[in-house]
C-alpha cells in the first residue's frame, strides 16, 4: 500500500535552516503532485508549497522567498528547503501526495508529520 515517509524536522534557532524530505512508497497508477502542509499548535492545517510532476510550483505567501520545494520523479521524493526560519514557522509539517490510484480514482495521501521548532 502507498505510504509517505518524512524526515528532516528538528529544532533550530531563528534565522537557521532545515531541509525536509518525503518519499512515496507503494503502488500508484499516476503521481500528479506532492506538497507540504503545516499545522501549528491551536491552528488549522495550511498549505506551504506544492509541486506537480511537471515541475510547476506554488507557495503560500509566508513561504515565498524563504522556502523552496523540489522533487525527484525517479525517486518519488519531494523536498522542502527552509531558510531564514522564524518562530512563526513552528509547526508539524505534513507531506501530501495526489494522483490516480490503482482502481482509477483520484487519491490523496498524507505522511505522519515531522516537527519543526524554531526558537527565538
N, C-alpha and C positions, 0 to 999 in steps of 0.2 A: 504493500500500500504506500501511497505518497506520504512522505514526511519531510518537514523542513527543519534543518538543524542550524542554529545560530551560534555565533561565538564573537568575542571581542569586547564585550562590555567590561566595565570596571569603574574605578574611582580615579578622577583626575582633578587638578586644580583649574580654576577659571583661566582661560586662555590656552589650555592644553588641547591635545588631540587624541582621538580614538578612531580605530578602524573596525567596523563590524563586517561580518561575512555571514552568508546564508546559502546553504546548498540544498537543493531539492533532490531527494532520492525516491525511487519507486517508478511506477509507470504512469505516464500521462500521454495522451494522443498528441496534444499540441500545447506547448507552454507559450502563452502570449505575452506575459509580462510579470514583473515582480516589483515589489516595493517595500518601503519601510514605513511603519506607523509607530506612534509612541503614545503612552498613557502615563501622565504624571499623577501623583497621589491626589485623590479627590477630583480629578479631571476626567473628561471624556477622551476616548482614543481619537487621535488626529493623524492625518496623513502628513508624512515628512517628505517623501520623494518616491517617484515611480519611474520605471524604465520598461520599454517594450522590447520584444525580441529583435526589432529592427534598430534599436538604439535610441529611440526618442525618449527624452526625459522631461519630467515635470517636478517642480519643487514647491513646497509651501513657502510663503513669503519669509517666514522666520528662518528658513534654511538656505535661501538664495545667497550666494557669495561666500558661504561658510562650509556647506556640505556638498559632497559630490557623490552621486550614485553611478555605479558602473556595473557591467555584467560580463559574464563569460558564458556564451551559449553552449560551447562544447562541454563545459563543466556543470551547466545548470546552476550557476552560482551568481549571486548578486552581492555587491559590496557597498558600504556606505563609509566614506571618509569624512570625518567630522573634525573641523578645525575651529580654533578660537571658541571653544566651548564655554558656555556661560551657565550659571546656576539654573537658569530658566530651562535649560536643556535636560535637566534631571528628569528621568522617566524610565519606564520599562519600554524597550524598543522591540517591536514585533515585525518579523519578516512575513511577507504575504506573496502568494503566487496565484495567478489566474490563468486559466486555459481551458482546453477541452479534454474531458476525461475519456476513459475507455468506452463508455456507453454513448458518447456523443453529446453529453450535456456540459454546459459551462460549469466549471468547478472553481472554488475559492478556498485555498489552503492557508493555514496560519502556523507559524512557529510557536515555540513555547515562551519566547521573550527572553531578552537579556537586559540586565540592569545597567544603566548608565547614571553615575552620580558625579556631579560637578560641584566642588566645594569652592567657597569664596574666600 
